[in-house]
């Protein structure tokens, strides 16, 4: 998903894929409040929506009587204070992102160096995640028509 705080201060929440109703702003008011609290105007974050019980409970976040609260893993920043920063290396974008001091329900997704891909993937799968995303720290953020582009700079690795 994307969490956007426009230059005028307005906050919107959008699904990145072509869902029938990708504007989730009215459905997730707690994320709007978090964006107003933590993001400077002109900021766009690339995130993953989840719950404390995992991704399979995401549909419950849109129900009238929610069983869970949203949890948002923030892994990249594309615009900052009105400027496109996707051309900066990922390492610099992560530093800017960390400097925002995000608070619940927003969580800064830390990263670690992958030395052994098989071992890292195995540990991740044991924890119940679907896989890992491997990115070069020097990589730019490349935007496609529907979502970020998978390039030679990054790959999502899942169980076969």
PLY file of the C-alpha trace (Angstrom):
ply
format ascii 1.0
element vertex 160
property float x
property float y
property float z
element edge 159
property int vertex1
property int vertex2
end_header
0.00 0.00 0.00
0.96 3.63 -0.17
0.52 6.18 2.58
0.47 9.69 1.14
0.52 13.05 2.87
-0.08 15.68 0.25
1.39 19.17 0.30
-1.86 20.57 1.68
-1.65 18.18 4.68
-4.38 15.81 3.49
-3.60 12.09 4.02
-4.75 9.20 1.84
-4.22 5.44 1.96
-4.07 3.50 -1.31
-3.68 -0.12 -2.32
-0.91 -0.49 -4.91
-2.61 -3.06 -7.08
-5.72 -2.59 -9.16
-8.27 -3.56 -6.53
-11.85 -2.60 -7.31
-11.64 0.09 -4.66
-7.96 0.90 -4.12
-8.61 4.08 -2.11
-8.65 2.79 1.48
-8.64 6.21 3.15
-12.16 6.04 4.62
-11.76 2.37 5.57
-8.54 2.84 7.56
-8.92 6.09 9.54
-6.25 5.12 12.08
-3.69 5.14 9.27
-4.83 8.61 8.22
-4.27 9.77 11.81
-0.80 8.16 11.85
0.08 9.89 8.57
-1.04 13.26 9.93
1.02 12.67 13.06
4.25 11.23 11.58
4.63 12.47 8.00
5.64 15.90 6.79
3.51 17.28 3.94
4.62 16.06 0.51
5.59 12.54 1.64
4.75 9.21 0.01
5.63 5.91 1.70
5.72 2.44 0.17
4.37 -0.01 2.74
2.93 -3.44 3.41
-0.40 -3.70 5.21
-0.71 -6.49 7.75
-2.09 -7.39 11.18
-0.43 -8.79 14.29
-1.79 -12.18 13.15
-0.34 -11.83 9.65
-1.49 -10.94 6.16
-4.30 -13.49 5.96
-6.34 -11.35 8.38
-6.13 -8.19 6.24
-9.75 -8.56 5.00
-10.91 -8.19 8.61
-9.40 -4.68 8.65
-12.07 -3.60 6.17
-14.97 -5.20 8.05
-17.51 -3.11 9.93
-16.54 -4.78 13.23
-12.78 -5.21 13.06
-11.11 -7.99 15.03
-7.63 -6.56 14.52
-5.89 -3.25 14.15
-3.82 -2.49 11.06
-0.08 -2.90 11.20
1.94 -1.17 8.49
5.49 -2.18 7.58
7.10 0.86 5.96
9.96 -0.14 3.69
10.58 2.78 1.34
9.97 6.48 0.82
9.42 7.85 -2.68
8.55 11.51 -2.05
9.81 13.55 0.88
8.69 17.11 1.59
7.41 17.41 -1.97
10.55 16.14 -3.69
10.87 12.86 -5.60
13.73 11.02 -3.89
13.38 7.69 -5.69
16.60 8.44 -7.56
18.55 8.40 -4.31
20.16 5.08 -3.36
18.05 2.85 -1.12
20.51 3.31 1.75
19.89 7.08 1.73
16.12 6.63 1.45
16.20 4.24 4.43
18.09 6.87 6.47
15.44 9.49 5.66
12.70 7.00 6.49
14.29 6.06 9.81
14.60 9.76 10.66
10.82 10.18 10.52
10.51 8.44 13.91
7.44 6.45 12.88
5.17 5.23 15.67
2.49 2.54 15.88
0.74 1.41 13.74
3.54 2.40 11.35
6.72 0.37 11.67
10.03 1.09 10.00
11.13 -2.12 8.29
14.76 -2.62 9.20
17.03 -4.39 6.82
19.98 -6.68 7.15
22.69 -7.87 4.85
21.98 -11.21 3.16
25.07 -13.37 3.08
23.48 -16.78 2.53
20.23 -16.47 0.54
19.02 -20.02 1.28
19.62 -19.66 5.01
17.96 -16.23 5.14
14.94 -17.49 3.20
14.65 -20.59 5.38
14.66 -18.52 8.60
12.07 -16.16 7.16
9.77 -19.00 6.10
10.11 -20.60 9.57
8.80 -17.33 11.05
5.68 -17.61 8.89
6.52 -14.98 6.27
5.98 -15.59 2.55
9.54 -14.74 1.55
12.16 -12.02 1.48
12.92 -9.05 -0.70
16.56 -8.65 -1.66
17.65 -5.19 -2.81
20.94 -3.53 -3.64
21.55 -0.67 -1.20
22.61 1.46 -4.15
19.34 0.88 -6.05
16.90 3.62 -7.08
13.13 3.28 -6.73
11.73 2.58 -10.17
8.02 3.14 -10.65
5.96 1.06 -13.08
2.38 1.43 -14.25
0.87 -0.54 -11.35
3.65 -0.91 -8.77
7.39 -0.65 -8.29
9.33 -2.38 -11.03
11.25 -5.54 -10.25
14.62 -4.86 -11.84
18.11 -6.26 -11.67
18.38 -4.26 -8.42
15.82 -6.22 -6.42
13.88 -9.46 -6.28
11.22 -11.01 -4.11
12.21 -14.57 -3.23
9.50 -17.01 -2.09
9.18 -20.71 -1.43
8.98 -22.73 -4.64
0 1
1 2
2 3
3 4
4 5
5 6
6 7
7 8
8 9
9 10
10 11
11 12
12 13
13 14
14 15
15 16
16 17
17 18
18 19
19 20
20 21
21 22
22 23
23 24
24 25
25 26
26 27
27 28
28 29
29 30
30 31
31 32
32 33
33 34
34 35
35 36
36 37
37 38
38 39
39 40
40 41
41 42
42 43
43 44
44 45
45 46
46 47
47 48
48 49
49 50
50 51
51 52
52 53
53 54
54 55
55 56
56 57
57 58
58 59
59 60
60 61
61 62
62 63
63 64
64 65
65 66
66 67
67 68
68 69
69 70
70 71
71 72
72 73
73 74
74 75
75 76
76 77
77 78
78 79
79 80
80 81
81 82
82 83
83 84
84 85
85 86
86 87
87 88
88 89
89 90
90 91
91 92
92 93
93 94
94 95
95 96
96 97
97 98
98 99
99 100
100 101
101 102
102 103
103 104
104 105
105 106
106 107
107 108
108 109
109 110
110 111
111 112
112 113
113 114
114 115
115 116
116 117
117 118
118 119
119 120
120 121
121 122
122 123
123 124
124 125
125 126
126 127
127 128
128 129
129 130
130 131
131 132
132 133
133 134
134 135
135 136
136 137
137 138
138 139
139 140
140 141
141 142
142 143
143 144
144 145
145 146
146 147
147 148
148 149
149 150
150 151
151 152
152 153
153 154
154 155
155 156
156 157
157 158
158 159
